[in-house]
């Protein structure tokens, strides 16, 4: 949670900083922002989760341990909130 004013780069940085998340790509309409570590390293398989609401799409590259409890729900809530706003 933050009381700061957020733009798309700040939102995607906050999402990418959550536990179990390596990187995120946030697309709102034609705008796209990326944050995090996209290299695969020695891991040949990376798990990607897509969360979508309206014209907001968040793609999440997971760390090997995956989401910890509650993170997927926080990301889904953020996407739903952005979809309900006039961004």
C-alpha positions as CSV (number, residue, x, y, z in Angstrom):
1,X,0.0,0.0,0.0
2,X,1.1,3.5,-0.7
3,X,-0.3,7.0,-0.6
4,X,2.0,8.1,-3.4
5,X,0.6,9.2,-6.7
6,X,1.2,6.3,-9.1
7,X,1.9,6.2,-12.8
8,X,2.3,3.1,-14.9
9,X,6.1,2.8,-14.4
10,X,5.6,3.0,-10.6
11,X,2.7,0.5,-10.6
12,X,4.7,-2.1,-12.5
13,X,7.8,-1.5,-10.3
14,X,5.6,-2.2,-7.2
15,X,4.2,-5.3,-8.8
16,X,7.6,-6.7,-9.8
17,X,8.9,-6.2,-6.2
18,X,6.3,-8.5,-4.7
19,X,7.6,-11.9,-3.4
20,X,7.9,-14.6,-6.0
21,X,7.8,-12.2,-8.9
22,X,10.8,-11.9,-11.2
23,X,9.4,-9.4,-13.7
24,X,6.2,-7.9,-15.0
25,X,4.8,-6.4,-18.2
26,X,1.8,-4.1,-17.7
27,X,-0.2,-3.1,-20.7
28,X,-3.0,-0.6,-20.5
29,X,-4.5,0.0,-23.9
30,X,-1.6,0.9,-26.2
31,X,0.8,1.8,-23.3
32,X,3.2,-0.8,-22.0
33,X,5.7,-0.8,-19.1
34,X,8.2,-3.4,-18.0
35,X,10.0,-3.9,-14.7
36,X,12.2,-6.7,-13.2
37,X,14.7,-9.3,-14.3
38,X,13.7,-10.9,-17.5
39,X,16.7,-13.2,-18.0
40,X,16.1,-16.9,-17.6
41,X,19.6,-17.8,-16.4
42,X,19.9,-21.5,-16.1
43,X,16.2,-22.1,-15.7
44,X,14.9,-23.3,-19.1
45,X,11.3,-23.0,-18.1
46,X,9.8,-19.9,-16.5
47,X,6.2,-19.7,-15.4
48,X,4.1,-16.8,-16.7
49,X,0.8,-15.8,-15.2
50,X,-1.5,-13.5,-17.1
51,X,-4.1,-11.4,-15.2
52,X,-6.6,-9.4,-17.2
53,X,-9.5,-7.0,-16.6
54,X,-10.9,-4.8,-19.3
55,X,-8.0,-3.4,-21.4
56,X,-5.5,-3.9,-18.5
57,X,-3.2,-6.9,-18.9
58,X,-0.5,-7.8,-16.5
59,X,2.0,-10.6,-17.4
60,X,4.0,-11.9,-14.5
61,X,7.2,-13.9,-14.8
62,X,7.5,-16.0,-11.6
63,X,10.6,-16.9,-9.7
64,X,11.2,-20.6,-9.3
65,X,9.3,-20.7,-6.0
66,X,6.2,-19.0,-7.5
67,X,3.7,-16.9,-5.8
68,X,3.5,-16.9,-2.0
69,X,0.0,-16.8,-0.6
70,X,-1.9,-13.6,-1.2
71,X,0.3,-12.2,-4.0
72,X,-1.8,-13.4,-6.9
73,X,-4.8,-11.8,-5.2
74,X,-3.0,-8.5,-4.7
75,X,-2.0,-8.4,-8.3
76,X,-5.5,-9.3,-9.5
77,X,-6.9,-6.5,-7.2
78,X,-4.5,-4.0,-8.7
79,X,-5.5,-5.0,-12.3
80,X,-9.2,-4.8,-11.5
81,X,-8.7,-1.4,-9.9
82,X,-6.8,0.0,-12.9
83,X,-9.5,-1.4,-15.2
84,X,-12.1,0.5,-13.3
85,X,-10.2,3.8,-13.5
86,X,-9.8,6.2,-16.4
87,X,-6.1,5.7,-17.1
